[in-house]
Amino acid sequence: MKNDSILDGEQMTKLLLKFSKTELERCFRIFDADGSGELDNQEMYQMAKLLNIPRDAMKTMIKEINTCSEGTIKKDEWLSYIDNLARIKKFSVASNL
């Protein structure tokens, strides 16, 4: 039986595409509480709560974003992830024309 509380990559993309790139960049700055330029797991889960992203889905997203596997999300990793989402959104909009 499939666990419906875990979002797959496509569902996560659709969820995050509800927010603008600017909103997602702002979220990073807001939740980078210590100003380190990185989000630790606690900061990421606080962001997930604000964005109504299920905890299991955030775990998946952290694995996708955290390319260095050091346990934090760096600002450049986050921005790269957002840029990829923006490209998907443009492709999606163009495909529907």
N, C-alpha and C positions, 0 to 999 in steps of 0.2 A: 504494500500500500504506500502510495506517495505521501510524503509529509508536506502538506500545503503551507506550512509556516515558513518553509525555506523557498526563497525566490531563486529562480534560475537566472542566468545572465541576461536573457531577453526581458524578463520581468523587472529586474533591477534597472536596466537601461530605461525602460518605459517609466518607471517610478522617478528616476533622477531627471529625466527629460521634462518633467513637470516644472522644474525649477530652471531659471535662467543661469547662464554661466556666471553672471555677476553675483547672483544670490549664492551660488555654490562657493565662489571665491570668498565672499563675505563670511560664510559659515566657517571656512577655514580660519580666517583671522579672528573671529569671535571665539572659537573654541580652542585656539592656541593660547590657552590661559597663561602659560609661562613665557610666551613670546619667543620660544625656541626655534620657530620655523618648522616645527614638526608636531604632529598629533600622536600622542600615545593612545593605547587602546581605550583608556578611560575617557579621554577627550573625544575619540571617535564615537564611542557609545553614547555620549551626551549629545553629540550632533545627530546621531541616528534617532534618538528620542525626539528631538525637536522636529526632525523631518518625517517622523512617523515611519521610520524604516525598522522592520523587525530585527531583533538582535542577531538571529541566525543569518539574515540577509547581510547585515553589516559585517559579520565574520567573513562571509564569502567575498564581499567587496574589499575588505582589508587585504585578503590574500591576493586579489587581482591587482590592487594598487601597489602594494608593498613589494617592489621588485628586488629590493636588497635583503629582505627577510630579517631586518634588524629589530622589528617589533614596533616601529613608528612609521608614520606616513609623513614624508617630507613634502614641503610646499611644492617643489617641482614635480614630484610624483602625482600629487593631487591635481595640479594644473594640467599635466599631461593627460590624466584620466578624463578631466573635464573637456579638454580639447578633443579627445577621441569621441566623447559623447556628443559634442557639438557637430562633429563630422557625420556621425550617425544620424543626428537630427536633420541635418541638411539633406543627406541622402534620402531619408525617409520622406521628407517633404517633397523633394524632387520626384521621387518614385510615385507619389500620389497625384502628381499633376497630369 
